[in-house]
């Protein structure tokens, strides 16, 4: 069965560990799992050899800064406290519970063009429409009320169309 642990899990270090911490963890794990310390039981020696292969593979990648950087790009974004991207019970299977702040902080291509206009204009139009309706009620002005209502309808259209423009603007960049 394949080892599904990350190199960081194999060495029992955090992803932001320094090179000194990685070296110390490698030496600690190598001493602990070296086949010479496994005793005379063949199954224990075999398990120690498997573990040492994992430890050596992890050290080979993580000890080289460029190889480590490339490896880190293949890993999922590390979870921050309070961010749950998995199932409620901690199991990573099933439908994820998205933390929208984590998604907003995720690296990616910025929104541009018409999509940016729609994303920014929709909430502004909504607030402006609500203010116009409030002012028209105070002043009892039907023209302002119609303008406020039209602005609210425009903001609703912008809210509904914004995701489509964002998807269309990011389609060609993948």
Secondary structure as UniProt FT lines:
FT   HELIX           7..11
FT   TURN            15..16
FT   HELIX           19..33
FT   HELIX           35..37
FT   HELIX           42..62
FT   HELIX           65..74
FT   TURN            81..82
FT   TURN            88..89
FT   HELIX           100..105
FT   HELIX           114..139
FT   HELIX           142..171
FT   TURN            172..173
//
